[in-house]
Amino acid sequence: MLYILHENDQWLEPFRETFAEMGLPFTEWHMASFLPDLAAEPPRGIFYVRMSASAHTRGHSGVPELTAGVLCWLERHGRRVINGSAALDLELSKMRQYQALMAYKLPVPLTYAARSPEQLLGLARNMPCPFVTKHNRAGMGLGVERFDSFDAFEIRLDVLAETPPVDGVNLLQVYIDSPDLLLPAVSLLEENSFTHFVLIPRKVLSCVRRTIALCPVNSIHLKQRCCVSRLLRIMWIRLFPAMKNFYVSNRLTSPGSSSSSIVPGASGPYDVNVNTNYNAEAELRAGVNARVRLVQYLKKELARC
């Protein structure tokens, strides 16, 4: 049996449809309401985790932490967990993401972390401009705002303090300028391949006070074809060996469920999204279906179980 652990019905709906069409039965553990008996042995099967760092924005504070404990229970009993505790740990902390990336010599933008407005102000004084703020535990672009000067940041500091991050940690990060944003969605790691790439022109980004919202990627409509083959040759293929080692080491193993945001011209990744960034239009153009490939992968895993 396949078990899907999640807390967002809306984001799971495209997967429900594909799973039903391909005849893959599954049981949902909606972690905002489901409580497994941790004193008992888990059921036999495959456990596919689709937990989000933005759970608290849907009234599900504490659900990722509860899920982390459940994953340790499953792993202790030797169950096959796809995107398990190591992956969830990265999903919930950009600080830990960056350290994990750098452990594989993958450069990330200069980033500082702080808990209080006073600490942020002190760090911002010496921060190269422009820079951005972001929440350490985010999702959906929470806390992301660009500042072109220290003075501009100081003026808005009180406003930023009104919406503190759920874990209390704010980040300051050097802003990487680029005309476009490249979002590669990883496919089967065993095949050294990707399902598709989404190249998002700057003009289609959703910007409010110079903030960026890219989640879910399926909400982004691509108005023109974008050729990324040259970008792939000069950038992503160069990064792939180290990125693959990073994915495997942190057990980000399901097809289509590990993606990194790369800004063309930048030296490396600046974000890792453990869950699938699906985009139906991009998949259609690429002649692939990430959810179909996911079902194929899960069926293989179930056959081994």
N, C-alpha and C positions, 0 to 999 in steps of 0.2 A: 504494500500500500504506500502511496505517496502522501505525505503530510506537508502542507504549506503553512508556514508561520508568518503572520503579517498583522497589520493593524489598520490597513487602508483599503476599504472595499472598492473605492473608485479606481485606484491604481491597479487592482488585481483583475478587474473586469475583462480587459483584453486577453489575459491569460486564461481565464475561465472559459471564454468562448473557444479559443484554440484547443484547449485541453479536451473540451467536450466534442469538438469536431473530429479530433484525432483519436477519440476513444480512450483517453487516459483518465481513469477515475482517480479522485484524490479527496482527502479530508482536510478541511480548513481548521487551523487553530488560530482564531482571531484573538490575539494576545491581550487585547483590551478587556476581554471578558472570560477567556478560557484559562482555567487553572489546572494543570496536570498534577497528578499525585506524585510528588517527588520522592515519597517513601516507597513507591512501587517501581517495578521495572517498566521502562518505556515499551510501547508496542513495536513490533518488528516493521521495518520499512525504511524508506528514504525520507529525509526531512529537508525540505527546501525553504530557506529563510529569505523573506522579503521584508525585513524590518527597516524602517526609515528613521534617520536622525531628526526629521521634522515632526515626529509623532506628537510632540507636545502642542503643536499648532492645531491639532485636531482634538484637543482635550485628553490626550493619552499620555500625560506626564507619568514617568516611571515605568511605562511599558517596555521600552528598550532595556532598562536595567533588569526588569523581571525576566525578559527574554534571554538576556545574557546568562542568567542563572540556569534557566531551562536548557540552554544549549550545553552548558557544562555537564548537566545531568545526562543529557543524551550522549554526549561524547564519552563520559565516564563509563557508560554501559556499552560502548563500542558501536553505537548507531552511526550510519552514514549520514552526515550533516553537510549539506551544500550551502556554502557561505556561513560557516559556523562561527564559533566564538572569536577566533582571530580576525575574521572578516568584519564582524560586528564591532569589534573594538576599534578598527580603523574607521568604520562608518560614523562612529560617535565622537571622533576627535580629529580635527585637522592637524593639531600639533603632533599627534602620534602618526598621522599619515605622512607628514613631512619628514619626520625622523626615520620612518620606515623606508621612504623613498631614498633618502640620502644614504641609508645603509647599503643601498645597491648602486651608489655613486650616480644617482639620478638627481641633478641639481634642481632645486626649487627656488622660487623667488624669496628674497630676504624677508623674513617674517619675525615679528616680535609678539609676545603674548603678555597680557596684564589682566588684573582683576578689578582694579579701581580706576575711576576717572583720573585721579592724580597720577597714577602709574602710566596710564595711556598718554597723558599730556607730556610727561617727562620723556617718554619714548618718542613721541611725535616730533619733539624739538630737533632731534638728530636724524629723523627719517628722511631719506631722499624723496623729493616730490616729482610727480604725483604719487600718492599712495592710497590704499583702500583700507577700510575697516571691514571686518567680517566676524561673525560669531564662530567660536571654536567648534561648537556643535550646532550645525545649522541645517542644511537642506533648504531648498526653495530660495536660495540666495539671501537667507536671513542675515541682516546686519551689514550687507554689502553696500558700501557707499564710497565714492571717489572724492578725494580732496587734492586740489592743485597747490595748496599752500598750507603752512602751519596755521596762519591766521584764520583761514576758512574752517579748519578743523576745530580750533579753539572756540570759535563762535557757536558751533553746533554741538559741542561736547555735552552740554546739559540736555539737549534733545536726545542725543544718543543714549544717555544714561537712563532715560525714561523707558527704554525697551531693552533691558539687560538680557544677555544670553542665558539660556536655561541652565547652563553649567557654571555661569559666573565668569567665564573667560572670554575676553575680546582679543582679536588679533589685529595687528597692523601689518600690512604687506605692501611691498613695492608694486606699483601698478605697471602691468605689462601692456604696452600699446600695440595694437594690431588692427588692421582693417577688418579682419574676420576672426571667427572662432571655430576651431576644428574639434569636433566631438567624435572620437572613434569608439565604436562599441565592439568589445572583444567577443569573438566567437569561440569555438572549441580550441582550447589551448593546445590540445594534442595535435591539431592540424596546423598550428602556427598561422592562423588566419583570423580575419575579422569579418563580421557580418556586413557592416556598412560604415560609411563615414558621413557625418552631417557637417557641411561647411556653412556656417551661418553668417551672412553679411551683416556688418555692423548696423545697417539701417533697419533690420528687422528685429533687433534686440529690444526687449521691453525695458524702457528706461524711465525711472521716476526719480527725480533729484539725482540723476547720474547713477542710479542703482541698476543692477542687472538681475533679471529673473529668467531662469532657463529650465525650470522644472515644472511639469514633466516636459521632456524634449518633444513629445508628440504634439504639444500645443504650438510648436513653431512651424509655420507654413513656409516652405521654400518656394520663392516666386520665380526662381530661375535655376537652370542646371549649373552645377559648380564642379569643375574638374579639379580633383585633388591629387592626381597621379604624380605631378611634379613635387608637391608637398610631401607625399609619402616617400618618394625616393630620397629626398634630401633631409627629412626629419624623422618621420615615424619609424622607417625601417632601421635607421641608425639607432633609435632608442629601443627597438623591440626586444633584443636579447635581454637587456637589463630589466625592462618592464615585465617580460615573461617570468624571469626569476623572481621578481617582486610579487607577481600574482601567485605563483606556485607556492612560494615560501609562506605567504599569508593565507593560503588555502582559499583563494578567490577562484574557484574551479568550475563554476557553471557557465555554459555558453551564453553569451549575451548579458551576463550579470556583472561584469566588471568593466568599467570604462574610465578613461582618463581624459580630462580636458586639456588640450594642447593649443597654445596660441602660436600661430605661424611666426617664425622668427625668434621665438623664445628658446631658451636652452633646454627646457624640459617641462614635465607636467606641473600643474599647479593645483590639481584637484583629482581626487579619486572617488568615484561613485560606485559603491558595491552593487547596487541594484541596477537593472537594465534601464538604459536611456533609449527607449524604443521610439522610432519615428516612422510611421506607416508610409509616408511619402518617400522618404529616403530609401526604405527597404524595397519599395516598388521599383524605383529607378535602378537600384543595384541588382534587382532580380533575385532577392533573397527574402526570407521571412524569419526573423530572429526567434519568434515564438514557436514556429514549426521546428526549427533547429533545437530549441530548448526541449520540446517534447521528445524529439528523437534521442537527445542525450539522456533525458530522464528515464526513458524506456530502457536504454542500455544499462543504466545504473540499477534499475529495478530488476533486470534480468540477472544481475550479478548478486543481488541481495539474497 
